[in-house]
Amino acid sequence: MIENVVLQAVTDGTEGIIVRGALSQDRSAIEVIMSTYFLDIEDIPISDFVVALLGQRVLGAACMCKGKVIEVHSIAVHPNHRKKGIGRMLLEALTSQLTHNTLLYTRTTAPMFFERTGFQKLEASVKSEIWDDCASCDKLNACTQSVLCLKVR
Ligand SMILES: CC(C)(COP(=O)(O)OP(=O)(O)OC[C@H]1O[C@@H](n2cnc3c(N)ncnc32)[C@H](O)[C@@H]1OP(=O)(O)O)[C@@H](O)C(=O)NCCC(=O)NCCS
């Protein structure tokens, strides 16, 4: 569960945007943003999300899942508001929930964003070692998702 930490942006581009833990009333806005990019969030509790808001409007959302490893499951920013620093704010809100030296993983088709925000790319072969669903996936050999990892500071 994401604690109700609030990040307030003051830099150009993200001025006025805040990031907080998601509330039940944010679910439909989160679903709309995630579905824009075909990201599936069906089984994830709302309490695992953070949202970026400008006033009442949800401009982005991200969620973290804790299983065998801790993983950024999904992150998305409204198409009209990308490249303004909102994705970075969402990641900071997630990592602020983790203790020093925790490893945070992601499987993603957007490796450049994660590299720019401090993640390091791992060999694709680790997918099947880390995740059971990858190990049992019949499309693993054709999978285009990169694996990256961040050690939380
Ligand atoms: C990936 C995503 C969440 C990034 O959000 P964003 O608000 O645009 O990212 P930011 O503005 O915070 O960018 C942070 C850094 O990453 C870089 N970056 C962001 N998207 C990038 C991309 N697609 N390719 C290369 N670099 C990228 C930015 O230039 C910035 O670098 P800088 O700080 O050195 O200038 C957003 O582009 C998105 O919603 N993409 C579609 C959904 C998706 O692919 N999600 C990831 C898979 S779950």
The ligand as an SDF file (V2000), in Angstrom:
LIG
                    3D

 48 50  0  0  0  0  0  0  0  0999 V2000
    7.2750    6.4260  -20.1010 C   0  0  0  0  0  0  0  0  0  0  0  0
    6.4770    7.6380  -19.5530 C   0  0  0  0  0  0  0  0  0  0  0  0
    5.7070    7.2270  -18.3240 C   0  0  0  0  0  0  0  0  0  0  0  0
    7.4960    8.7420  -19.1890 C   0  0  0  0  0  0  0  0  0  0  0  0
    6.7930    9.8190  -18.5850 O   0  0  0  0  0  0  0  0  0  0  0  0
    7.2220   11.3170  -18.8610 P   0  0  0  0  0  0  0  0  0  0  0  0
    6.4570   12.2020  -17.9520 O   0  0  0  0  0  0  0  0  0  0  0  0
    7.1340   11.6010  -20.3050 O   0  0  0  0  0  0  0  0  0  0  0  0
    8.7700   11.2690  -18.4270 O   0  0  0  0  0  0  0  0  0  0  0  0
    9.6440   12.4650  -17.8290 P   0  0  0  0  0  0  0  0  0  0  0  0
    9.2720   13.7420  -18.5030 O   0  0  0  0  0  0  0  0  0  0  0  0
    9.5870   12.4500  -16.3470 O   0  0  0  0  0  0  0  0  0  0  0  0
   11.0810   12.0240  -18.3240 O   0  0  0  0  0  0  0  0  0  0  0  0
   12.1680   11.7260  -17.4480 C   0  0  0  0  0  0  0  0  0  0  0  0
   13.4040   11.5430  -18.3280 C   0  0  0  0  0  0  0  0  0  0  0  0
   13.1910   10.4440  -19.2310 O   0  0  0  0  0  0  0  0  0  0  0  0
   13.2980   10.8780  -20.5790 C   0  0  0  0  0  0  0  0  0  0  0  0
   12.2820   10.1640  -21.3560 N   0  0  0  0  0  0  0  0  0  0  0  0
   10.9720   10.1080  -21.1180 C   0  0  0  0  0  0  0  0  0  0  0  0
   10.3600    9.3280  -22.0350 N   0  0  0  0  0  0  0  0  0  0  0  0
   11.3430    8.9080  -22.8600 C   0  0  0  0  0  0  0  0  0  0  0  0
   11.3580    8.0780  -23.9930 C   0  0  0  0  0  0  0  0  0  0  0  0
   10.2470    7.5300  -24.5000 N   0  0  0  0  0  0  0  0  0  0  0  0
   12.5340    7.8520  -24.6150 N   0  0  0  0  0  0  0  0  0  0  0  0
   13.6850    8.4160  -24.1500 C   0  0  0  0  0  0  0  0  0  0  0  0
   13.7310    9.2090  -23.0440 N   0  0  0  0  0  0  0  0  0  0  0  0
   12.5690    9.4480  -22.4290 C   0  0  0  0  0  0  0  0  0  0  0  0
   13.0440   12.3760  -20.5410 C   0  0  0  0  0  0  0  0  0  0  0  0
   13.6080   13.0320  -21.6420 O   0  0  0  0  0  0  0  0  0  0  0  0
   13.6810   12.7400  -19.2210 C   0  0  0  0  0  0  0  0  0  0  0  0
   15.0730   12.8110  -19.3590 O   0  0  0  0  0  0  0  0  0  0  0  0
   15.8990   14.0500  -18.7540 P   0  0  0  0  0  0  0  0  0  0  0  0
   15.3850   14.2610  -17.3330 O   0  0  0  0  0  0  0  0  0  0  0  0
   17.2950   13.6030  -18.8110 O   0  0  0  0  0  0  0  0  0  0  0  0
   15.5660   15.2010  -19.6300 O   0  0  0  0  0  0  0  0  0  0  0  0
    5.5320    8.2230  -20.6260 C   0  0  0  0  0  0  0  0  0  0  0  0
    6.2750    8.5360  -21.7820 O   0  0  0  0  0  0  0  0  0  0  0  0
    4.4050    7.2850  -21.0060 C   0  0  0  0  0  0  0  0  0  0  0  0
    3.3080    7.3700  -20.4460 O   0  0  0  0  0  0  0  0  0  0  0  0
    4.6400    6.3730  -21.9920 N   0  0  0  0  0  0  0  0  0  0  0  0
    3.6180    5.4590  -22.4460 C   0  0  0  0  0  0  0  0  0  0  0  0
    3.3700    4.3410  -21.4600 C   0  0  0  0  0  0  0  0  0  0  0  0
    4.6150    3.4960  -21.2580 C   0  0  0  0  0  0  0  0  0  0  0  0
    5.3120    3.1560  -22.2050 O   0  0  0  0  0  0  0  0  0  0  0  0
    4.8940    3.1490  -19.9870 N   0  0  0  0  0  0  0  0  0  0  0  0
    6.0740    2.3790  -19.6170 C   0  0  0  0  0  0  0  0  0  0  0  0
    5.8100    0.9390  -19.7130 C   0  0  0  0  0  0  0  0  0  0  0  0
    4.9170    0.3760  -18.2850 S   0  0  0  0  0  0  0  0  0  0  0  0
  1  2  1  0
  2  3  1  0
  2  4  1  0
  2 36  1  0
  4  5  1  0
  5  6  1  0
  6  7  2  0
  6  8  1  0
  6  9  1  0
  9 10  1  0
 10 11  2  0
 10 12  1  0
 10 13  1  0
 13 14  1  0
 14 15  1  0
 15 16  1  0
 15 30  1  0
 16 17  1  0
 17 18  1  0
 17 28  1  0
 18 19  1  0
 18 27  1  0
 19 20  2  0
 20 21  1  0
 21 22  1  0
 21 27  2  0
 22 23  1  0
 22 24  2  0
 24 25  1  0
 25 26  2  0
 26 27  1  0
 28 29  1  0
 28 30  1  0
 30 31  1  0
 31 32  1  0
 32 33  2  0
 32 34  1  0
 32 35  1  0
 36 37  1  0
 36 38  1  0
 38 39  2  0
 38 40  1  0
 40 41  1  0
 41 42  1  0
 42 43  1  0
 43 44  2  0
 43 45  1  0
 45 46  1  0
 46 47  1  0
 47 48  1  0
M  END
$$$$
